[in-house]
């Protein structure tokens, strides 16, 4: 195609055209390399497309829902690690048999850092919203969890936003979900009811 176009150009124009084409190809290679480097820095396997990532995620999710009862993972900005630990201790102490883990305790060794599949071995995914907008990785993980939780096959990994203080705000992607207000005891009690069997919940109400 290029050869046909070049046949009608004078020699100097041909060289100029070839130089422009070479420059464009080099720019495209550079952009692909920059994108690959960014993904590698994040720990993402850039060779996998979205379909492959979703298939791998589904394969790693067990179909045994009983094993995830009274379990949860807490997602948060690293800057509020102490608050996350406080939230974790609160739930573990108030819910008999609960196993509430922080995000780093759930990650599997050898997996890319943005892999959310380990979170779907849990009954709930709590998202602490303090300093939420300052951590793009947490935002990415939350959006991935929301997308995966919409799949009919998955009956676990329910995403629940948590307002740690009155100053915290719900991001747009979590607006449809009723948040837990950690600073409000009544809201916290409603959260604790989620870990009870359905029959016990009806009795408690």
Backbone bond lengths (Angstrom), bond angles and torsions (degrees), N, CA, C in turn:
res aa  C-N    CA-C-N  psi(-1)  N-CA   C-N-CA  omega(-1)  CA-C   N-CA-C  phi
1 X - - - 1.461 - - 1.526 110.33 -
2 X 1.323 116.02 -48.20 1.459 120.48 179.67 1.520 110.40 -66.49
3 X 1.357 115.83 -38.66 1.464 120.19 -179.50 1.523 111.53 -60.72
4 X 1.348 117.28 -40.20 1.463 120.93 178.86 1.526 110.98 -63.21
5 X 1.353 115.09 -41.43 1.460 118.47 179.59 1.531 111.24 -66.14
6 X 1.335 116.19 -37.80 1.456 120.42 -177.64 1.531 112.34 -68.34
7 X 1.357 117.32 -25.87 1.462 120.70 -175.19 1.515 112.69 -61.91
8 X 1.338 116.68 -25.91 1.461 120.15 -178.51 1.505 113.99 -93.66
9 X 1.333 117.78 0.33 1.453 121.44 -178.66 1.518 111.14 -97.13
10 X 1.345 117.17 147.25 1.462 119.80 168.95 1.517 109.75 -62.27
11 X 1.340 117.61 163.22 1.451 122.68 -174.18 1.522 112.05 -57.46
12 X 1.328 117.17 -46.46 1.472 120.70 -179.17 1.526 111.39 -62.99
13 X 1.332 115.51 -40.69 1.464 119.93 178.60 1.525 111.11 -65.49
14 X 1.338 115.83 -35.54 1.466 119.38 177.88 1.521 110.79 -62.61
15 X 1.331 116.54 -44.42 1.459 120.38 179.94 1.520 111.41 -63.12
16 X 1.337 115.18 -39.37 1.457 119.43 178.24 1.524 110.91 -64.61
17 X 1.341 115.57 -42.72 1.459 120.36 -179.74 1.527 110.88 -63.80
18 X 1.339 115.55 -42.42 1.462 120.03 178.73 1.528 111.02 -63.39
19 X 1.324 115.77 -38.66 1.464 119.53 179.28 1.524 111.34 -65.59
20 X 1.344 116.15 -39.41 1.470 120.21 178.54 1.527 110.56 -65.31
21 X 1.346 116.23 -43.67 1.475 119.94 179.04 1.523 111.31 -61.58
22 X 1.330 115.41 -42.30 1.459 119.57 178.96 1.524 111.17 -63.39
23 X 1.334 116.48 -40.92 1.460 120.93 178.40 1.522 111.18 -62.04
24 X 1.352 117.01 -42.61 1.466 121.25 179.96 1.521 111.09 -65.12
25 X 1.354 116.42 -41.25 1.466 119.07 178.71 1.523 111.20 -63.87
26 X 1.335 116.19 -41.00 1.460 120.01 179.39 1.524 111.72 -64.89
27 X 1.329 116.41 -37.24 1.470 119.84 179.22 1.521 110.52 -66.62
28 X 1.351 116.66 -39.39 1.457 119.94 178.13 1.525 111.07 -65.14
29 X 1.339 116.52 -41.55 1.466 119.83 177.92 1.520 110.53 -62.13
30 X 1.331 116.28 -41.74 1.460 121.31 -179.11 1.531 110.64 -62.72
31 X 1.346 116.96 -43.03 1.461 120.56 179.46 1.527 111.16 -64.18
32 X 1.354 116.52 -41.79 1.466 119.50 178.73 1.528 110.66 -63.38
33 X 1.336 115.58 -40.91 1.467 119.46 179.48 1.527 111.09 -65.02
34 X 1.349 117.53 -41.83 1.464 120.88 178.94 1.518 110.79 -62.39
35 X 1.348 116.63 -41.33 1.468 120.23 179.05 1.525 110.39 -64.80
36 X 1.334 116.07 -43.59 1.462 120.47 179.08 1.519 111.31 -61.39
37 X 1.344 115.93 -42.62 1.470 120.22 -179.78 1.521 110.90 -63.48
38 X 1.353 116.70 -39.61 1.471 119.42 179.66 1.519 110.84 -64.39
39 X 1.330 116.98 -42.97 1.461 120.65 179.23 1.518 111.31 -64.91
40 X 1.341 115.93 -39.20 1.466 119.61 179.07 1.527 110.59 -64.92
41 X 1.333 116.21 -37.86 1.470 119.98 178.52 1.525 110.94 -62.83
42 X 1.357 115.88 -33.10 1.462 120.21 178.78 1.517 112.53 -82.93
43 X 1.324 115.93 -8.02 1.462 119.62 179.65 1.510 113.53 86.18
44 X 1.341 117.61 14.16 1.458 121.28 -178.68 1.521 109.50 -89.64
45 X 1.333 116.17 136.46 1.458 120.40 175.33 1.530 108.04 -76.18
46 X 1.342 116.64 99.59 1.463 121.45 -173.33 1.523 112.63 -67.57
47 X 1.326 118.18 -15.00 1.463 120.48 -179.00 1.520 111.86 -78.09
48 X 1.318 117.60 -9.99 1.468 120.95 -177.33 1.521 109.60 -99.02
49 X 1.337 116.74 130.21 1.451 118.86 175.76 1.533 109.67 -84.24
50 X 1.338 115.87 177.58 1.465 120.68 -175.50 1.526 111.82 -59.65
51 X 1.348 116.94 -40.14 1.460 120.26 -179.50 1.517 111.07 -63.06
52 X 1.337 116.60 -43.07 1.465 120.61 -179.57 1.517 111.05 -65.72
53 X 1.353 116.63 -39.64 1.461 119.96 178.88 1.525 110.71 -62.53
54 X 1.341 116.16 -43.23 1.463 119.95 179.97 1.519 111.65 -66.04
55 X 1.349 116.61 -39.40 1.462 119.73 178.79 1.513 111.08 -64.39
56 X 1.337 116.22 -41.48 1.465 119.51 178.95 1.518 109.96 -64.27
57 X 1.343 115.47 -39.45 1.456 120.45 179.89 1.524 110.64 -62.79
58 X 1.338 117.10 -44.44 1.455 120.42 -178.46 1.526 111.21 -66.70
59 X 1.322 116.90 -36.85 1.464 120.51 -179.53 1.515 112.16 -63.69
60 X 1.342 116.41 -29.86 1.459 120.37 -175.01 1.526 112.66 -87.78
61 X 1.334 116.75 -6.10 1.463 120.47 -178.87 1.522 109.87 -91.32
62 X 1.300 117.01 121.01 1.462 121.37 -179.71 1.517 110.32 -71.44
63 X 1.346 116.02 151.28 1.460 120.33 178.34 1.521 112.05 -91.34
64 X 1.292 117.42 -1.07 1.456 121.58 -179.69 1.516 109.96 -86.85
65 X 1.344 117.64 96.09 1.463 121.58 -175.12 1.523 113.15 -74.30
66 X 1.322 117.54 -21.31 1.456 119.62 -178.21 1.529 111.74 -64.44
67 X 1.318 116.00 -30.45 1.459 119.59 -176.40 1.511 113.20 -69.08
68 X 1.341 118.03 -15.64 1.458 120.06 -175.87 1.533 112.70 -100.99
69 X 1.337 117.98 3.14 1.464 120.02 -179.30 1.523 111.30 -61.65
70 X 1.335 115.36 138.91 1.469 123.36 179.87 1.531 112.48 59.29
71 X 1.312 114.92 32.66 1.463 119.25 176.32 1.525 109.29 -122.12
72 X 1.317 116.04 152.52 1.460 120.86 178.63 1.515 109.70 -161.36
73 X 1.326 114.65 158.13 1.459 120.82 173.39 1.530 107.47 -122.51
74 X 1.315 115.87 146.59 1.465 121.51 -177.77 1.526 109.09 -111.37
75 X 1.342 116.67 119.39 1.455 122.22 175.80 1.525 108.88 -99.44
76 X 1.322 116.89 140.26 1.471 119.68 -175.58 1.517 110.68 -166.62
77 X 1.306 115.31 163.81 1.460 122.00 172.02 1.521 108.44 -74.51
78 X 1.319 117.12 136.16 1.469 120.89 -177.26 1.535 112.59 -57.82
79 X 1.336 116.26 -23.35 1.462 119.65 -178.88 1.534 112.33 -67.10
80 X 1.323 117.85 -19.10 1.471 120.76 -179.88 1.527 110.25 -112.56
81 X 1.312 116.44 34.80 1.469 121.03 -177.56 1.533 111.66 -56.71
82 X 1.313 117.97 -39.92 1.464 120.92 -179.31 1.524 111.00 -63.77
83 X 1.329 117.39 -41.41 1.461 120.59 177.45 1.526 111.08 -65.17
84 X 1.325 115.96 -36.68 1.466 119.77 177.96 1.526 110.65 -64.26
85 X 1.319 117.00 -42.01 1.466 120.69 177.20 1.528 110.90 -63.72
86 X 1.318 116.55 -38.55 1.468 120.65 177.93 1.520 110.51 -63.03
87 X 1.322 116.70 -44.68 1.467 121.94 177.82 1.525 110.30 -61.84
88 X 1.309 116.66 -42.63 1.460 121.68 178.76 1.525 111.25 -61.08
89 X 1.326 116.92 -48.09 1.474 120.57 -179.76 1.521 111.30 -62.63
90 X 1.314 116.15 -39.15 1.471 121.09 -179.73 1.528 110.96 -58.51
91 X 1.333 116.30 -49.64 1.466 119.75 -177.55 1.525 111.59 -70.09
92 X 1.313 117.13 -42.45 1.466 119.79 -179.41 1.520 111.94 -63.11
93 X 1.327 116.90 -32.27 1.470 120.47 -179.05 1.525 112.41 -80.95
94 X 1.329 117.30 -27.15 1.467 120.73 -174.57 1.524 114.21 -100.54
95 X 1.325 116.97 -11.33 1.466 120.42 178.85 1.526 108.26 -115.11
96 X 1.334 118.21 109.86 1.471 120.83 -179.63 1.528 111.66 -58.58
97 X 1.318 115.60 129.65 1.464 120.08 177.79 1.519 114.59 75.08
98 X 1.328 117.53 11.33 1.468 120.20 -178.05 1.525 111.31 -75.16
99 X 1.313 115.02 150.42 1.459 121.27 174.93 1.526 107.75 -132.55
100 X 1.326 116.09 86.13 1.461 122.52 -179.08 1.526 107.82 -97.85
101 X 1.320 116.88 122.34 1.460 121.40 -176.13 1.524 110.89 -119.33
102 X 1.317 115.91 150.25 1.456 121.47 174.43 1.522 109.36 -80.79
103 X 1.320 116.07 161.88 1.469 121.31 -173.12 1.530 113.17 -56.40
104 X 1.325 117.72 -40.32 1.464 120.31 -178.51 1.526 112.59 -71.99
105 X 1.328 116.99 -20.77 1.465 120.42 -179.95 1.528 111.81 -80.01
106 X 1.336 115.64 -16.40 1.462 120.25 -176.27 1.519 111.60 -97.70
107 X 1.334 117.02 -26.11 1.470 120.71 -177.06 1.520 110.97 -58.63
108 X 1.315 115.86 138.57 1.450 121.48 -179.98 1.529 110.16 -91.40
109 X 1.324 118.94 137.40 1.467 121.12 178.07 1.518 111.14 -64.30
110 X 1.325 115.39 140.58 1.453 120.02 178.32 1.513 114.72 87.69
111 X 1.342 117.48 -3.25 1.460 121.23 179.02 1.522 109.70 -96.20
112 X 1.359 116.49 153.82 1.452 118.59 176.93 1.530 108.78 -68.36
113 X 1.320 115.64 149.14 1.464 120.95 -166.79 1.518 113.97 -66.38
114 X 1.320 118.41 -20.27 1.462 120.41 -178.74 1.527 112.43 -96.00
115 X 1.301 117.35 9.90 1.465 121.57 178.61 1.524 110.00 -70.35
116 X 1.344 116.91 121.69 1.465 120.69 -178.73 1.525 112.48 -100.57
117 X 1.341 117.64 -1.46 1.461 119.53 -176.01 1.526 114.01 -58.19
118 X 1.357 120.31 -36.95 1.468 118.59 178.22 1.527 113.47 -60.46
119 X 1.335 117.15 -28.46 1.465 120.17 -178.80 1.528 111.65 -67.98
120 X 1.338 116.40 -24.66 1.461 120.02 -177.72 1.526 112.89 -86.49
121 X 1.317 116.25 9.82 1.455 119.46 166.83 1.529 109.59 -90.85
122 X 1.341 116.17 0.57 1.466 122.28 -178.86 1.524 110.25 -107.46
123 X 1.320 114.27 157.76 1.458 119.60 179.97 1.530 111.23 -72.57
124 X 1.328 116.50 -40.27 1.462 121.20 -177.77 1.525 111.08 -132.55
125 X 1.323 114.71 153.02 1.467 122.40 173.44 1.524 107.05 -121.80
126 X 1.326 116.76 105.29 1.456 121.09 179.79 1.525 109.67 -89.02
127 X 1.315 116.02 133.35 1.462 121.90 179.95 1.524 108.85 -115.09
128 X 1.327 117.03 109.04 1.460 121.12 177.83 1.526 108.46 -79.03
129 X 1.333 116.64 125.91 1.458 120.68 -169.64 1.521 114.88 -94.25
130 X 1.306 118.56 -1.80 1.464 119.87 175.37 1.532 108.90 -66.02
131 X 1.329 116.60 129.91 1.470 122.53 -179.90 1.534 111.95 60.83
132 X 1.309 116.95 23.93 1.474 120.57 -174.78 1.524 112.04 -60.52
133 X 1.321 117.25 -42.84 1.462 120.79 -175.07 1.529 113.41 -72.38
134 X 1.314 117.29 -9.22 1.458 120.26 -178.47 1.529 112.49 -90.56
135 X 1.307 117.22 1.55 1.466 119.73 -175.33 1.527 108.99 -133.19
136 X 1.348 116.73 97.59 1.464 120.90 -176.56 1.522 112.58 -67.13
137 X 1.331 117.25 -28.79 1.465 119.78 179.90 1.526 110.44 -66.07
138 X 1.332 117.13 -42.36 1.467 120.83 177.53 1.525 109.99 -62.75
139 X 1.323 117.29 -42.95 1.465 120.73 178.57 1.527 110.86 -60.03
140 X 1.326 115.97 -42.07 1.464 119.81 179.02 1.524 110.28 -62.68
141 X 1.324 117.26 -46.07 1.464 120.86 -179.30 1.525 111.41 -62.15
142 X 1.331 116.22 -40.52 1.470 119.92 -179.70 1.524 109.93 -63.17
143 X 1.317 117.64 -43.61 1.458 120.69 179.45 1.525 111.36 -64.58
144 X 1.334 116.82 -38.22 1.459 120.08 176.35 1.531 110.89 -64.15
145 X 1.318 116.08 -41.68 1.472 120.25 179.01 1.516 111.21 -64.67
146 X 1.327 117.52 -39.65 1.462 120.90 178.67 1.529 110.69 -63.26
147 X 1.317 116.37 -42.18 1.472 120.09 179.05 1.521 111.35 -63.86
148 X 1.335 116.78 -44.69 1.451 120.40 -177.97 1.519 112.24 -70.14
149 X 1.333 117.04 -32.26 1.466 119.94 -178.53 1.524 112.26 -70.02
150 X 1.337 117.00 -15.32 1.463 120.65 178.60 1.527 112.48 -79.54
151 X 1.319 116.74 -13.94 1.462 119.90 -178.93 1.530 110.03 -71.59
152 X 1.315 115.89 133.97 1.461 121.34 -176.07 1.522 112.94 -61.09
153 X 1.330 117.23 -32.19 1.459 120.07 -175.93 1.528 112.53 -68.94
154 X 1.303 116.92 -22.16 1.458 120.26 -173.66 1.527 110.21 -95.09
155 X 1.298 117.19 118.38 1.461 122.60 -178.78 1.518 110.96 -112.92
156 X 1.298 116.40 26.99 1.458 121.09 179.91 1.526 108.41 -145.99
157 X 1.319 116.76 -176.39 1.457 119.50 179.42 1.516 113.04 68.07
158 X 1.341 116.29 39.34 1.463 119.32 178.72 1.531 109.67 -71.32
159 X 1.317 116.33 125.70 1.465 121.62 -177.58 1.531 110.23 -83.82
160 X 1.338 115.56 127.39 1.464 120.94 179.79 1.532 109.05 -130.70
161 X 1.342 118.03 115.78 1.467 120.19 177.28 1.523 111.10 -75.11
162 X 1.320 115.99 145.75 1.469 121.39 -178.69 1.529 109.04 -126.80
163 X 1.327 115.64 119.64 1.461 121.71 174.72 1.523 107.75 -88.25
164 X 1.304 116.79 107.74 1.466 120.77 -177.15 1.530 111.51 -75.17
165 X 1.333 117.13 -31.97 1.468 122.02 179.28 1.521 109.00 -134.59
166 X 1.313 116.53 167.92 1.463 121.17 179.03 1.522 111.85 -68.99
167 X 1.319 116.74 -18.27 1.464 120.91 179.96 1.527 112.76 -82.59
168 X 1.319 117.25 -15.89 1.462 120.18 -179.99 1.524 110.49 -67.88
169 X 1.330 115.82 147.75 1.462 121.32 -179.52 1.526 110.41 -126.06
170 X 1.330 114.49 148.93 1.461 119.77 176.51 1.526 109.93 -77.84
171 X 1.328 118.44 128.58 1.469 119.79 173.83 1.525 109.49 -72.14
172 X 1.309 116.00 162.12 1.471 120.73 -175.66 1.518 112.01 -56.55
173 X 1.331 117.27 -40.29 1.468 119.71 -175.44 1.527 112.92 -68.30
174 X 1.337 117.38 -16.45 1.465 120.59 -179.04 1.528 112.90 -109.37
175 X 1.322 117.35 5.07 1.467 120.75 -178.26 1.535 113.74 -58.96
176 X 1.352 119.57 -36.77 1.467 118.95 -179.33 1.535 113.66 -69.66
177 X 1.319 117.85 -11.53 1.463 121.12 -175.21 1.527 110.02 -101.81
178 X 1.323 116.45 130.77 1.465 119.95 178.26 1.530 109.31 -69.90
179 X 1.328 116.71 124.32 1.466 118.80 -176.87 1.522 112.71 -83.72
180 X 1.311 115.27 163.90 1.463 122.03 170.41 1.528 107.69 -96.66
181 X 1.317 115.86 131.60 1.463 120.23 177.11 1.528 108.11 -99.22
182 X 1.321 115.11 99.98 1.461 120.60 -173.81 1.524 112.12 -60.78
183 X 1.305 117.29 -31.89 1.464 122.20 -178.22 1.525 113.16 -77.45
184 X 1.338 116.56 -7.04 1.464 121.53 -179.59 1.531 109.17 -109.36
185 X 1.321 117.31 119.92 1.460 121.65 -175.00 1.528 112.32 -62.92
186 X 1.334 117.50 -38.53 1.466 119.73 179.43 1.527 111.67 -64.79
187 X 1.326 116.00 -40.36 1.461 119.98 177.70 1.524 110.20 -65.84
188 X 1.320 116.52 -38.37 1.457 120.63 179.43 1.525 110.88 -66.08
189 X 1.319 116.88 -36.99 1.467 120.25 177.51 1.523 111.19 -64.22
190 X 1.338 116.46 -38.62 1.466 119.54 177.23 1.528 110.67 -64.05
191 X 1.318 115.18 -34.98 1.463 119.13 176.02 1.518 111.23 -63.99
192 X 1.312 117.03 -43.19 1.459 120.95 -178.61 1.525 111.58 -63.32
193 X 1.341 116.56 -29.88 1.463 120.44 179.37 1.537 111.81 -65.81
194 X 1.322 116.89 -23.35 1.466 119.69 -179.57 1.525 112.11 -62.02
195 X 1.328 116.30 -26.21 1.460 120.41 -176.84 1.529 112.51 -87.06
196 X 1.333 116.46 -4.05 1.461 119.24 179.91 1.520 110.58 -89.53
197 X 1.337 118.37 153.17 1.463 120.60 173.55 1.523 110.28 -59.03
198 X 1.320 117.08 156.48 1.465 120.78 -175.19 1.524 112.50 -58.47
199 X 1.344 117.94 -38.10 1.452 120.71 -179.89 1.527 110.63 -63.89
200 X 1.323 115.52 -42.83 1.470 119.50 179.07 1.511 112.03 -64.77
201 X 1.334 115.93 -33.18 1.473 119.27 179.41 1.521 110.43 -64.45
202 X 1.334 116.76 -44.31 1.449 120.05 -178.21 1.521 111.31 -65.03
203 X 1.321 116.61 -36.49 1.455 120.69 178.13 1.526 110.68 -66.87
204 X 1.357 115.06 -40.46 1.472 119.73 -177.88 1.522 111.31 -64.55
205 X 1.330 116.99 -35.63 1.447 118.96 179.23 1.536 111.21 -70.62
